[in-house]
Amino acid sequence: MSRAARARVEAYLREHRYLTLATVGPDGAPVAHTVGYAVGAGCVYIVTDRASRKAAHMAREPRVGYAVDEDYAEVRAIKGVQMTGVARELTGAMEKARALASILARFPDMATPPPGMDMAVFRIDHGEARWTDNEQGFGYRVVVGY
């Protein structure tokens, strides 16, 4: 793994705001969720309602995957990050406050959560990233470990 590849993955994550989170449902089936996120050191932070399906899935099975990409018009232009990770709900006041500050910097509208939302803040620690850049050649990938 090169420092340049890791820097490219982290820059791409900072340039985007939404990811597709893959969790495992109670029946073992994969479930995809679109989620806003903020970037931390070796992780991303997300917020969700504690009663949400994704929160229940991550509490039961913390291993997750996510993808960050764009809606490219041409296959040869596709770039993106696919990441494995481990999710955990933040309960410590200081860490939760730091994570929430990062999220609010990207999504100021969340300063006033929707009515009835029991906000849970999750940290997803990076596992292995795969950086895809079809401009370098179709199927070009670089694996980055964390």
Backbone bond lengths (Angstrom), bond angles and torsions (degrees), N, CA, C in turn:
res aa  C-N    CA-C-N  psi(-1)  N-CA   C-N-CA  omega(-1)  CA-C   N-CA-C  phi
1 M - - - 1.444 - - 1.517 108.69 -
2 S 1.310 116.12 131.40 1.451 118.92 179.65 1.523 110.60 -99.51
3 R 1.323 114.88 154.30 1.465 119.08 175.87 1.515 110.59 -62.79
4 A 1.323 116.56 -34.86 1.465 120.62 179.96 1.528 110.84 -63.37
5 A 1.323 116.91 -41.46 1.471 120.23 179.53 1.524 110.51 -65.89
6 R 1.301 116.91 -43.10 1.473 120.34 178.31 1.527 109.87 -63.24
7 A 1.327 117.34 -42.58 1.461 120.82 179.08 1.525 110.70 -62.27
8 R 1.336 117.15 -37.93 1.469 120.34 179.44 1.532 110.81 -66.89
9 V 1.331 117.17 -42.05 1.468 121.08 177.36 1.526 109.49 -60.45
10 E 1.320 117.26 -48.80 1.456 120.62 -176.79 1.524 111.89 -66.36
11 A 1.331 117.51 -36.81 1.467 120.41 176.54 1.527 110.29 -64.48
12 Y 1.323 116.82 -42.75 1.465 120.62 179.71 1.527 110.45 -62.18
13 L 1.319 117.05 -41.33 1.466 120.28 177.87 1.525 110.74 -62.41
14 R 1.334 117.65 -40.82 1.464 120.51 179.60 1.526 112.28 -68.94
15 E 1.341 117.06 -27.87 1.469 121.63 -178.62 1.527 113.05 -76.57
16 H 1.309 117.42 -13.52 1.465 121.31 -176.32 1.527 110.32 -118.52
17 R 1.334 115.68 167.62 1.469 119.94 -174.73 1.522 113.46 -124.94
18 Y 1.319 117.69 -17.79 1.466 120.52 -175.68 1.519 110.52 -126.01
19 L 1.309 114.89 145.64 1.454 121.01 175.99 1.519 109.03 -131.09
20 T 1.318 115.11 161.15 1.460 121.00 172.05 1.518 106.32 -104.30
21 L 1.319 115.48 113.07 1.461 123.16 -176.39 1.515 109.58 -94.05
22 A 1.316 116.82 130.10 1.466 122.05 176.36 1.524 108.43 -105.62
23 T 1.333 114.48 122.58 1.465 121.32 175.57 1.526 107.84 -120.72
24 V 1.326 114.94 173.97 1.461 120.58 178.99 1.523 108.31 -112.44
25 G 1.327 115.60 123.45 1.459 120.95 178.86 1.517 111.52 -74.17
26 P 1.323 116.95 171.04 1.469 121.03 -177.34 1.525 113.66 -62.64
27 D 1.329 116.68 -22.97 1.465 120.25 178.24 1.528 112.27 -91.86
28 G 1.345 116.55 4.84 1.462 121.27 179.96 1.519 113.95 88.56
29 A 1.327 117.50 -2.85 1.463 120.64 -179.80 1.524 110.47 -79.66
30 P 1.336 117.53 143.04 1.465 119.75 176.43 1.522 110.39 -72.77
31 V 1.337 115.23 147.42 1.458 122.13 178.38 1.527 107.48 -133.69
32 A 1.334 117.29 133.89 1.462 122.33 179.63 1.520 110.26 -105.63
33 H 1.342 115.69 139.05 1.461 122.54 -178.58 1.528 108.21 -134.06
34 T 1.324 118.34 134.30 1.458 121.68 172.15 1.521 107.67 -87.91
35 V 1.344 116.31 128.01 1.460 121.26 -173.00 1.525 109.42 -141.04
36 G 1.334 116.40 137.54 1.455 120.69 168.97 1.517 108.90 -74.93
37 Y 1.327 116.75 150.78 1.468 119.50 -177.14 1.521 110.87 -145.97
38 A 1.320 114.88 163.86 1.461 123.67 170.54 1.521 107.19 -125.82
39 V 1.318 115.51 151.10 1.471 121.26 -176.37 1.516 109.92 -95.70
40 G 1.334 115.90 131.46 1.453 122.50 173.54 1.518 109.13 -115.95
41 A 1.314 117.20 -170.44 1.471 122.06 178.56 1.524 108.81 -78.24
42 G 1.328 116.52 105.19 1.460 121.20 179.77 1.512 113.96 71.55
43 C 1.333 116.86 21.50 1.462 120.51 -176.66 1.522 110.56 -159.40
44 V 1.318 115.06 172.11 1.459 122.41 165.17 1.520 107.44 -126.26
45 Y 1.333 115.35 154.78 1.453 122.35 177.33 1.522 108.98 -114.57
46 I 1.319 116.30 140.78 1.456 121.54 173.80 1.523 108.74 -133.94
47 V 1.323 115.39 157.13 1.464 120.53 171.44 1.519 107.86 -120.42
48 T 1.297 114.94 149.05 1.456 121.68 177.00 1.514 108.32 -156.64
49 D 1.289 115.57 167.76 1.461 119.56 173.71 1.529 107.91 -73.23
50 R 1.308 115.82 134.73 1.465 120.27 -178.89 1.532 111.42 -58.56
51 A 1.329 117.39 -25.97 1.462 121.47 179.93 1.531 112.81 -89.03
52 S 1.325 117.50 4.68 1.468 120.33 -177.01 1.527 111.52 -73.52
53 R 1.296 113.92 160.68 1.470 121.50 177.72 1.527 110.19 -61.94
54 K 1.341 117.50 -43.90 1.469 119.20 -178.18 1.519 112.11 -64.88
55 A 1.349 117.75 -37.02 1.469 120.24 177.56 1.525 110.16 -63.98
56 A 1.320 116.85 -42.67 1.467 120.50 178.33 1.523 110.94 -63.44
57 H 1.318 116.60 -41.89 1.471 120.14 179.44 1.523 111.09 -62.89
58 M 1.357 117.09 -46.36 1.467 119.80 -177.58 1.521 111.93 -68.48
59 A 1.329 117.30 -31.08 1.466 119.99 177.14 1.526 110.31 -67.48
60 R 1.322 116.59 -36.30 1.467 121.18 -178.31 1.526 111.30 -82.06
61 E 1.343 117.17 -41.72 1.474 122.45 -179.52 1.527 107.89 -135.60
62 P 1.330 117.09 99.40 1.469 120.02 -174.32 1.530 115.14 -73.89
63 R 1.323 117.60 -13.75 1.472 118.42 177.85 1.527 108.99 -73.65
64 V 1.324 115.41 125.64 1.459 121.66 -177.52 1.526 109.97 -134.35
65 G 1.295 115.61 172.47 1.452 122.81 170.48 1.511 107.26 -136.59
66 Y 1.328 115.74 157.13 1.458 117.85 173.05 1.518 109.80 -150.91
67 A 1.330 114.14 159.65 1.461 121.54 178.05 1.517 108.78 -131.33
68 V 1.322 115.33 141.47 1.456 122.74 174.08 1.517 106.22 -126.42
69 D 1.326 115.44 125.30 1.460 120.17 179.62 1.516 108.70 -160.44
70 E 1.308 116.05 -171.07 1.457 122.43 178.94 1.512 109.02 -127.10
71 D 1.305 116.06 172.64 1.456 122.31 176.71 1.533 107.63 -91.52
72 Y 1.322 116.02 80.97 1.460 121.61 -177.00 1.520 110.89 -74.45
73 A 1.324 116.39 141.83 1.468 121.39 179.77 1.524 111.69 -75.95
74 E 1.326 117.17 -27.83 1.463 121.15 -177.58 1.525 110.47 -126.19
75 V 1.321 115.85 138.90 1.467 121.52 -179.68 1.524 110.59 -58.62
76 R 1.305 117.54 -38.00 1.475 120.67 -177.43 1.529 113.26 -69.98
77 A 1.334 117.17 -8.39 1.461 120.97 179.55 1.528 112.37 -99.18
78 I 1.326 117.28 -6.30 1.471 120.71 -173.59 1.523 111.87 -60.16
79 K 1.328 114.21 132.14 1.468 123.90 170.90 1.519 106.28 -134.53
80 G 1.308 116.43 152.69 1.451 118.48 176.78 1.507 113.22 174.40
81 V 1.315 114.34 173.47 1.465 122.52 179.27 1.524 108.33 -123.19
82 Q 1.312 115.91 131.37 1.459 121.86 168.49 1.527 105.87 -115.57
83 M 1.327 116.08 130.42 1.463 120.23 -171.82 1.521 110.37 -132.86
84 T 1.317 115.71 141.30 1.455 120.83 166.80 1.525 106.80 -97.72
85 G 1.319 116.33 158.87 1.451 118.32 179.54 1.509 111.83 -170.32
86 V 1.323 113.88 176.83 1.462 121.99 177.66 1.527 106.92 -126.99
87 A 1.332 115.26 125.99 1.464 121.75 -176.66 1.520 110.93 -99.85
88 R 1.321 114.42 146.52 1.464 119.68 172.02 1.519 108.71 -150.75
89 E 1.329 114.72 142.68 1.459 118.89 176.57 1.522 108.71 -75.06
90 L 1.327 115.85 134.81 1.459 120.48 178.52 1.523 109.45 -82.68
91 T 1.330 115.58 129.52 1.457 120.59 179.51 1.524 111.79 -120.07
92 G 1.330 118.00 -21.99 1.464 121.30 177.86 1.519 110.14 -70.01
93 A 1.317 116.71 131.45 1.461 121.88 -173.98 1.523 112.95 -57.89
94 M 1.330 118.17 -44.93 1.472 120.44 -175.83 1.526 111.21 -69.18
95 E 1.329 117.17 -47.44 1.457 119.78 -178.92 1.530 110.73 -65.20
96 K 1.317 115.99 -40.18 1.462 120.32 178.93 1.531 110.28 -63.60
97 A 1.331 117.79 -41.58 1.466 121.99 179.30 1.526 111.10 -64.12
98 R 1.342 117.47 -41.57 1.482 120.86 177.87 1.520 110.65 -63.44
99 A 1.326 115.87 -44.79 1.463 120.30 -179.50 1.525 110.36 -63.86
100 L 1.306 116.65 -44.63 1.453 120.97 -179.27 1.533 111.17 -64.52
101 A 1.321 117.17 -37.26 1.471 120.45 176.47 1.528 110.38 -62.08
102 S 1.326 117.28 -40.42 1.471 120.96 177.66 1.521 110.92 -64.18
103 I 1.311 116.12 -41.48 1.470 120.40 179.69 1.525 110.30 -66.27
104 L 1.335 116.77 -44.80 1.463 120.16 -178.79 1.528 111.97 -66.07
105 A 1.329 117.68 -29.03 1.465 120.17 176.18 1.531 110.77 -63.71
106 R 1.325 116.98 -32.69 1.473 121.57 179.32 1.520 112.60 -90.58
107 F 1.326 116.37 -30.05 1.464 121.96 -175.31 1.531 109.36 -132.44
108 P 1.326 117.80 74.16 1.470 120.49 -176.39 1.526 113.56 -59.06
109 D 1.329 117.00 -25.11 1.468 119.68 179.77 1.529 112.20 -64.22
110 M 1.331 117.48 -19.11 1.473 120.31 179.60 1.529 112.20 -78.93
111 A 1.344 117.36 -2.34 1.470 119.47 175.76 1.524 109.93 -62.20
112 T 1.331 115.27 -27.68 1.455 121.23 173.19 1.518 106.68 -117.03
113 P 1.328 117.59 93.89 1.473 120.06 -177.86 1.524 111.42 -61.08
114 P 1.315 116.47 155.92 1.466 119.51 176.23 1.531 110.58 -56.41
115 P 1.333 116.97 148.02 1.470 120.03 179.27 1.531 111.41 -55.19
116 G 1.316 115.39 135.60 1.457 121.08 177.09 1.517 115.02 83.08
117 M 1.339 117.64 -2.99 1.472 119.64 -178.76 1.524 110.01 -76.30
118 D 1.320 116.18 127.93 1.463 123.17 172.05 1.528 105.17 -99.03
119 M 1.334 116.25 90.96 1.460 121.87 -169.76 1.528 112.93 -68.25
120 A 1.327 114.89 126.78 1.462 122.27 172.95 1.522 107.11 -115.74
121 V 1.320 116.63 137.08 1.462 122.53 178.53 1.521 107.57 -109.26
122 F 1.328 115.36 125.50 1.469 121.30 179.81 1.512 110.35 -114.37
123 R 1.302 114.83 145.11 1.462 123.40 171.77 1.525 106.10 -110.12
124 I 1.328 116.22 130.57 1.467 120.84 174.72 1.528 107.02 -113.23
125 D 1.331 115.41 106.43 1.466 120.65 178.78 1.520 109.29 -75.14
126 H 1.334 115.53 132.79 1.459 120.96 -179.07 1.531 111.39 -65.03
127 G 1.310 114.66 140.50 1.456 121.62 173.58 1.520 109.03 -107.22
128 E 1.327 115.54 -88.38 1.466 121.36 178.44 1.517 108.77 -124.83
129 A 1.319 115.94 132.16 1.464 121.50 177.78 1.518 109.52 -106.35
130 R 1.309 114.59 147.26 1.466 121.74 171.13 1.518 106.55 -123.10
131 W 1.318 115.43 113.55 1.457 122.39 178.09 1.531 107.40 -90.27
132 T 1.327 116.49 122.04 1.459 122.88 179.12 1.519 108.48 -107.93
133 D 1.321 116.34 133.90 1.468 121.00 177.49 1.523 108.42 -147.98
134 N 1.326 115.81 92.06 1.463 120.03 -177.98 1.522 113.05 -68.73
135 E 1.337 118.17 -13.48 1.461 119.36 174.19 1.532 110.84 -67.71
136 Q 1.330 116.94 -21.76 1.466 121.71 176.64 1.528 111.50 -84.70
137 G 1.311 116.69 -9.68 1.458 123.06 -176.99 1.510 108.62 140.71
138 F 1.320 116.99 142.03 1.460 120.33 -176.76 1.529 110.22 -58.00
139 G 1.334 116.15 127.34 1.463 121.27 179.89 1.514 114.70 80.99
140 Y 1.344 118.16 8.85 1.466 121.36 -179.59 1.526 109.09 -63.05
141 R 1.333 115.79 126.98 1.458 121.84 178.52 1.525 110.82 -141.33
142 V 1.313 114.00 146.75 1.453 121.42 173.55 1.523 106.51 -127.93
143 V 1.327 116.77 130.21 1.461 122.01 179.05 1.531 108.58 -93.24
144 V 1.320 115.54 131.61 1.462 122.62 -179.10 1.521 107.51 -125.25
145 G 1.303 117.21 121.81 1.462 121.66 177.36 1.507 111.96 -94.33
146 Y 1.316 116.15 152.20 1.474 121.44 178.01 1.499 109.58 -123.36
